[in-house]
Amino acid sequence: MTFPADPGDLALSSVADETAGVRRAAHSARIMLGRAFVAESADYGVLLGLTLFIVVFGLLMVLSSSYVDAHSTGSGDLSKFATQAAYALVGIPLMLFVSRLPVRFWQRISLIALIGSCALQCLVVFTPLGEKINNNTNWLHLGPIVFQPSELIKMALVVWLGTFFTRKKDKLRSFRETLLPALIVTVVPLALVVKGGDLGTTMVLGLMLLGVLFFVGVPLWQLGVVGVGAALAALTLAFSSRNRTDRILAFLHPTAADPNGTGYQILQAHWGMADGGVLGVGLGNSESKWNWLPASSTDFIYAITAEELGMIGAILVLVLFCALAVVLLRVIRTSPSVFVRAATGGIFAWIIGEAVINIAVVLGLFPVLGVPLPLFSSGGTSLISTLVALGIVLGFARKQERRDDGMVTAAAAPRRRTA
């Protein structure tokens, strides 16, 4: 004999089910929220933290090094800093957005991006839309927008090379089928940048190519051939211009350089750094930035940093870029993907190569080239393009690995220690 259910028991059961459902929903929401705010790997967190710290440090030094020049031009004491801060406010969210894009996206747009960036560079060197500054035709005017297409070429080139070597991963040792086509395509953007007279960017593009070739595992003899060819081409270009030749001679014979001409900028940089000593003259107290040192907030911002913050500040900048290099190398070493190794290797050569060249120029170890200090120097196109490039690497540095075909695979579990 069955009895009807007690209405009170049914009500209690219904309340219990609803409570359990609420608990499950809250638990799921907590997990999703945690995933949104917790870095997915140690490399991701370190790379993001380093990038943000360098950008903020750079903004501080741009503020200090630029307000005198901005005041003298009548544009407002904080105009250059405000412009650079605005670029950072655009570039950082863009970097985070780019870090969420899958590998397959970059593989699909790589060729279009390379063709498009080269087309913009053609507008620079073959039409009146290009602007010449400091003997380099490298800026494009499109209405109120002014930018450097050569920075876009850097991003497009590493993505295209990554995609190309991914497709040729089984033929990496073949010069005719792999290296030769890659060189032929790479020569096109290089020639367009050379046409604009920008030797510094040309050298960085060459370093990027060598970085990609090295990290994808091209045979060393092929890498050596490309390296020797690139060095000979760089020397030829360096002595093809009277202005570049004078700068090289000033580097080779600094005591004989005209202190009011080719040797002026380096001398002012060295005097400023010497004044800084170990502890520096204090933030904002540089004398070099009072219209003594040209490009004090761009190519020679490292000299202002060393003067105001001393040897300690100069070493801090070196440590930051060394740490950035280590994280990029870790991403390369831990990834099984040819695309990730190629793209990250190119970005590594780009950012670390620019930093090494810039600091070497300021220290007098390299002729003046006009290469900025990445993430640090004043310059909107350079800052945004570098942040986007690091956003691509942030996408690679996640806990989940992506194979060459774009499929997502779970990251390997850490090995347990045995007694």
TAJO-V68417 format. One record per residue. N is the residue number from 1. PHI is phi in whole degrees, -180 to 180 (* if undefined). PSI is psi as a letter, one per 40 degrees, with the letter a starting at -180 (NA if undefined). Layout:
N_PHI_PSI + N_PHI_PSI
//
This chain:
1_*_h + 2_-102_i + 3_-117_i + 4_-64_i + 5_-64_i + 6_-69_h + 7_-56_d + 8_-66_d + 9_-64_d + 10_-63_d + 11_-65_d + 12_-63_d + 13_-63_d + 14_-64_d + 15_-64_d + 16_-63_d + 17_-63_d + 18_-65_d + 19_-64_d + 20_-63_d + 21_-64_d + 22_-64_d + 23_-63_d + 24_-64_d + 25_-64_d + 26_-65_d + 27_-64_d + 28_-64_d + 29_-64_d + 30_-64_d + 31_-65_d + 32_-64_d + 33_-66_d + 34_-63_d + 35_-64_d + 36_-73_d + 37_-112_e + 38_-98_h + 39_-60_i + 40_-84_e + 41_-160_i + 42_-64_d + 43_-62_d + 44_-60_d + 45_-64_d + 46_-66_d + 47_-63_d + 48_-65_d + 49_-63_d + 50_-62_d + 51_-61_d + 52_-64_d + 53_-65_d + 54_-64_d + 55_-63_d + 56_-65_d + 57_-59_d + 58_-63_d + 59_-61_d + 60_-61_d + 61_-75_d + 62_-64_d + 63_-59_d + 64_-70_d + 65_-87_e + 66_-109_e + 67_-70_d + 68_-68_d + 69_-62_d + 70_-64_d + 71_-67_d + 72_-67_d + 73_-88_e + 74_78_e + 75_-95_e + 76_103_h + 77_-60_d + 78_-103_e + 79_-64_d + 80_-67_d + 81_-64_d + 82_-63_d + 83_-65_d + 84_-66_d + 85_-64_d + 86_-64_d + 87_-62_d + 88_-66_d + 89_-68_d + 90_-85_d + 91_-70_d + 92_-68_d + 93_-61_d + 94_-64_d + 95_-61_d + 96_-67_d + 97_-66_d + 98_-62_d + 99_-65_e + 100_-92_e + 101_-80_i + 102_-76_i + 103_-59_d + 104_-59_d + 105_-61_d + 106_-66_d + 107_-67_d + 108_-74_d + 109_-98_e + 110_-58_d + 111_-68_d + 112_-62_d + 113_-64_d + 114_-67_d + 115_-65_d + 116_-65_d + 117_-67_d + 118_-67_d + 119_-64_d + 120_-66_d + 121_-67_d + 122_-63_d + 123_-63_d + 124_-68_d + 125_-94_e + 126_-119_e + 127_-132_i + 128_-69_e + 129_-72_e + 130_-78_i + 131_-117_h + 132_-101_h + 133_-133_h + 134_53_f + 135_69_e + 136_-118_h + 137_-95_g + 138_-137_e + 139_-115_i + 140_-117_h + 141_-102_h + 142_-123_g + 143_67_b + 144_-80_e + 145_-93_h + 146_-127_h + 147_-154_i + 148_-110_h + 149_-62_d + 150_-63_d + 151_-69_d + 152_-68_d + 153_-61_d + 154_-58_d + 155_-64_d + 156_-64_d + 157_-67_d + 158_-66_d + 159_-69_d + 160_-67_d + 161_-62_d + 162_-62_d + 163_-66_d + 164_-64_d + 165_-72_d + 166_-65_d + 167_-70_d + 168_-106_f + 169_-63_d + 170_-89_e + 171_-129_f + 172_-65_d + 173_-88_e + 174_-89_h + 175_-68_d + 176_-70_d + 177_-92_e + 178_-121_c + 179_-68_d + 180_-61_d + 181_-61_d + 182_-63_d + 183_-67_d + 184_-62_d + 185_-69_d + 186_-67_d + 187_-62_d + 188_-62_d + 189_-64_d + 190_-61_d + 191_-65_d + 192_-67_d + 193_-71_d + 194_-61_d + 195_-58_d + 196_-79_e + 197_84_e + 198_-93_g + 199_-69_d + 200_-61_d + 201_-66_d + 202_-61_d + 203_-65_d + 204_-65_d + 205_-62_d + 206_-64_d + 207_-63_d + 208_-62_d + 209_-61_d + 210_-63_d + 211_-63_d + 212_-62_d + 213_-61_d + 214_-67_d + 215_-80_e + 216_-86_e + 217_94_f + 218_-63_i + 219_-52_i + 220_-62_d + 221_-67_d + 222_-68_d + 223_-62_d + 224_-65_d + 225_-61_d + 226_-64_d + 227_-63_d + 228_-65_d + 229_-63_d + 230_-66_d + 231_-65_d + 232_-65_d + 233_-64_d + 234_-64_d + 235_-64_d + 236_-61_d + 237_-67_d + 238_-63_d + 239_-98_e + 240_-87_e + 241_-126_h + 242_-64_d + 243_-63_d + 244_-67_d + 245_-61_d + 246_-63_d + 247_-67_d + 248_-67_d + 249_-65_d + 250_-66_d + 251_-72_d + 252_-72_d + 253_-131_g + 254_-61_d + 255_-71_d + 256_-94_e + 257_-71_i + 258_-67_h + 259_-65_e + 260_-105_e + 261_-130_b + 262_-66_d + 263_-94_e + 264_-64_d + 265_-64_d + 266_-66_d + 267_-62_d + 268_-64_d + 269_-64_d + 270_-68_d + 271_-64_d + 272_-65_d + 273_-66_d + 274_-65_d + 275_-64_d + 276_-68_d + 277_61_a + 278_-86_d + 279_-99_e + 280_87_i + 281_-87_e + 282_108_i + 283_-61_h + 284_91_e + 285_-103_e + 286_-63_h + 287_-92_d + 288_-63_d + 289_-74_e + 290_-82_f + 291_61_f + 292_-94_d + 293_-101_h + 294_-65_i + 295_57_f + 296_-68_d + 297_-104_e + 298_-119_c + 299_-68_d + 300_-116_f + 301_-68_d + 302_-65_d + 303_-67_d + 304_-65_d + 305_-61_d + 306_-67_d + 307_-71_d + 308_-82_d + 309_-107_e + 310_73_a + 311_-62_d + 312_-63_d + 313_-66_d + 314_-65_d + 315_-68_d + 316_-59_d + 317_-62_d + 318_-61_d + 319_-63_d + 320_-62_d + 321_-74_d + 322_-65_d + 323_-64_d + 324_-62_d + 325_-63_d + 326_-63_d + 327_-65_d + 328_-63_d + 329_-66_d + 330_-65_d + 331_-62_d + 332_-65_d + 333_-68_d + 334_-90_e + 335_-99_h + 336_-85_e + 337_-86_h + 338_-63_d + 339_-62_d + 340_-64_d + 341_-64_d + 342_-68_d + 343_-65_d + 344_-67_d + 345_-62_d + 346_-66_d + 347_-68_d + 348_-58_d + 349_-64_d + 350_-64_d + 351_-73_d + 352_-70_d + 353_-62_d + 354_-63_d + 355_-63_d + 356_-63_d + 357_-64_d + 358_-60_d + 359_-68_d + 360_-63_d + 361_-63_d + 362_-63_d + 363_-81_e + 364_82_e + 365_-96_e + 366_-154_i + 367_-63_i + 368_-65_h + 369_-123_e + 370_81_f + 371_-99_h + 372_-76_i + 373_-88_h + 374_-56_h + 375_67_e + 376_-117_d + 377_-70_i + 378_-70_h + 379_155_h + 380_-70_d + 381_-63_d + 382_-64_d + 383_-63_d + 384_-67_d + 385_-65_d + 386_-67_d + 387_-64_d + 388_-65_d + 389_-61_d + 390_-70_d + 391_-63_d + 392_-61_d + 393_-68_d + 394_-59_d + 395_-64_d + 396_-73_d + 397_-86_e + 398_-74_i + 399_-64_d + 400_-94_h + 401_-88_i + 402_-114_h + 403_-77_i + 404_-61_d + 405_-87_e + 406_90_e + 407_-73_i + 408_-97_h + 409_-124_i + 410_-69_i + 411_-70_i + 412_-67_h + 413_-73_i + 414_-66_i + 415_-72_i + 416_-83_i + 417_-82_h + 418_-105_i + 419_-72_NA
//
